[in-house]
Structures are given as structure tokens and as C-alpha cells.
Amino acid sequence: MKRLARTLANALGFEVTRLTPRQRSLLAGNPALRYRHLVVADAIMGAGQITLAEARFLAELMRGLASPGPIVEIGTLFGWSTSVIVLAKDPERELITVDNYSWNPFGLPPALHEATTHAALADAIAGERVRVLATNAADFYAGYAGPPPALVFIDGDHSYEAIAADIRGSRQIRAQVICGHDYAPKIFPGIARAVDEAGGIARREGTLWVLASGAAR
């Protein structure tokens, strides 16, 4: 019967999805909710967010940068961590934030995702030396011709292969500090593996990590 129901739903253009325990609890308390409401709530609460402690730590890193190069962020999403960096950095220091807009937790089409992010960061782009690039991380590293970045913040693709490539790319452009988000071995084992293989963690706050060796070896 379940297989028949799933087949019929697919034929009608619907997708059958298993609810999480949290979603089931919310739905039980408010039957008027629809699945789209649950998905949006989960996206707002989870994806791309950093805790207050992580935000303070990230701001501390910005204020403690010793070299004069730009800051590079890999994985803009909607600019949540970008805004933390903007508030903490020297106004004269350039921030380059990179995203290919291939994924977002709301399922927005890439063009709308990019436009929404630009709108969210409009004042930073206009007056805080923020440059938003729509490109793949690999293409950014390959084409980068500026001075060695003072810091690269990695928070894009969370797979092992992508994080390892981001660390290699950051070293290739001679980043002085390499850090990132979501070091959580049970949730994102690929991030933990890539960071550990690249030298391990020098400092950590929550899931925000600083690589033990930043600049190219």
C-alpha cells in the first residue's frame, strides 16, 4: 500500500518525504502547518548560521590579522557570516566573498539566490569594500592574482573533497590564516577528515576552526 501511494504521488507530481521527529512534533501541535512551513523553519534555524560564540571568535580573528591582504570567504550563501566579518574587519580591508549559488536551503533558483544575496549585502557592497563573486571556488583560486589573503574563511561545499580542495587552494594563494565552519565529525565527517589531514586545528570555538598551518608550506 505504501509503495502504491508513493507511486501515485510521484505520478501526480508530488514527492513523498519522511518527516523528522521535530517536524512531526511541530505538526502535531499545529495541524494547520504545511510541509513548506517546516522546511523553511528548519532552513532558517540551521543552514549557514553561526552561534554568537562563533561570531565573537570570528570577529576576534578579523581584529587580530597581522598581514595587510584581503579577507576571502568561500561560501556566501545569504551573507550571514559575511555580515559578521564586515562588522569586525578594518573598513579599508577588502572582503571577497565567493559562491556559485548551486545550493541553498530554501530551494531558490540560482539567479534568485544570487539576487537575494546581493540585496542582503547591498550596503556592505556599496560602502565596506565588499566584492561578491559568482564563481566556483576552484576557478577563483586558479584566477586569483591579488596579494596573499590575510585570511580565508571556508564555509561552502561541506564534502571531504571540496574542503580538501579549498585548503589546497587557500595555500596556493598563500593565505596567512585558514579557518572555516562546521568542524563536527559526527555531522560533517568530511570536514573533520580534511582539516585533520591538512595539519589539524590550532584554535576552535564551537564548530569554527582555525587550521594549525595557514600559509603554503
N, C-alpha and C positions, 0 to 999 in steps of 0.2 A: 504493500500500500504506500509506504514512504517513497519507494523508488518511482511508483506511478505518479505520485503527487509532484515529485521533483521534475520528472519528465514533462508533465503537463505544464508546470510553471515555466520551465525553460522554453517550451514551445510557444507560450504566450508572451515571452519576452521578460519574464521575471527571473530573479536569482534567489535561490533558497540559501539562507545563511544561518549558521548556528549562533545564537546569542551567547554572549559571555555571562558569567554569573552576575556581574554588576549590572549589565543591561537588563537581565531578567528581573532583578530586584527593583530597578527603576520602573520597569514596565508594570510590575505588579502593584506598585504604589500609585501609578498614574496611567491607567489604561488608554488615555487619550493620546499618549505619545506614539509617534511613528518611528520606524527604524531610522529614517534620515535624521531625526532629532537625536537619537542615541549616538549615531556615527559622528555628528557634528560636535556633540558634547565631549566624546572621547578624544576627538582631534584637538579641541581647544585645551583640554586638560593635559594631554600627553605630548603630542608631536612638536618638537622644536623648542620646548620650554626648558629653561634652566631655573634652578631654585634660587632663592635670594642669597644663600650662602655661596653658591657657584657664581652668581652675578658679582658679588663683592670680591671674590677671588679673581675673577676675570678682570675686574676693574683694577685690582691691585697689580696684576701683571701689566696692564696698559700703562699705569703710572710709573712702573719700575723699569721700563725699557731703556736700555743704555745706548743702543745704536740709533742712528737717525733715519733709517729706512722706513718704508710704508708698512702698514699692517695689511695682511691678506686674510680674508675669510673665505673658506671653501664650504659652500652650502648656505646660501642666503635664506632660503625658504620664504618667509614673510618678513624678515628683518627684525625678529625679536632679539636675538643675541647681537645683531648688528647695532641696534639702538643702545644696548649696554656698552658696547665698545665705543660708540660715538660719544656718549656722555663722559667716558673716562679718559679718552685719548687727548693728547695735545691737539688743540684746534688746527694747528698748522701741519699736523702729520696726516698724510693721505691714508685713507682706508679703501682698499679694493675688495669688493665682495663678489663672489663668483657663484653662479648657479646655472644649470642648463634647463631648469624648470620641467624636468621629466617626471617629477613626483611631488605630490602634496597630499596631506591627509584629508582634504575636502573633495578630492577628485576633480579639481578645476582643470579645464583645458590649459595647455602650456601658455598660450597667448594671454588668457585672462589671468593666470597665475603671475606671469611677468608684469602685466599692467597693474595688478593689485599691489605687488611688492614695490613697484616704482612709486605708486601713490602713497603707500605707507611710509616710504623713506624720502618723500619729496623735499621736505625741509632740510634733511641731512645732505641730500644731493646738492641742493641749492647753496647751502652756506657752511658745510662742515667738511669739505674736501672728501666727499664720499663718491666713489665711482662704482657703479653697478654693472657688471659684465654678464651677458647671457652667452655662456660658452661652457664646454666641457672642461673639467679640471685638467685633463691631460693636455688639451690644446692650450690652456692658459700657461701651464708650466713650460711647454715647448716654445711658446712665443714670447715669454716674459723677457724683457730687455732692460728693466729698471734696476735700481740699486738693490743690494741684498735686503730683503724684508726684515724689519726688526722682529716681527712675529708672524707666524702663520697659525690660524685657528681652524682646525679641521672638524667639520660637522656636516658633511654631505652624505654620500653613499656609505652605509654602515657595514658593507661586506668586507671580509678579510682582504680580498684582492684590491678593493678600492682604497681602503685605509693604508695598506702597504704601499700602493702607488702614490697616494698623497704624501706619505712620509718621504718616499724617494724623491718625488717632485719638489717638495719643500727643501730638501737638502740640495737638490740640483740647483735651485735658485739661491742657495746659501742663506736660508732663513736662520736668524740668530736664535730664535726661540720657536719651538714647535709644540703646539698644545692642541687639545681637542675636547670633545664632549662624548659622553655615553660610554665611559670605561666601566662596563658592568658585565663581567664574564658570563653570568648565567643568562642574561638577556641578549647581549651582543658579544658572543664569544669571538667573533672575527676581529672586532676592535681590540679586545684584550690580547689576542694572539699576535696581531700586527705590531702593537705597541711593545709588547714584551720582547718580540724578536728584534725590534729596532733599537733596543737598549734599555727598555723599561721606563718606569716612572720616577722622575725626580721629585715632583710635588703633586699633590692631589687634594681636591676638595669635592666631596660627593663623587660624581662621575666625571668631573672635569679634571683632565690630566695634563701634565707638562712632561715632555719627553726628556730623558736624562741627558741626551746629547742632541743639541739643535742643529748647529751648522754642519755642513758637509764634512765628512771625515776624510 
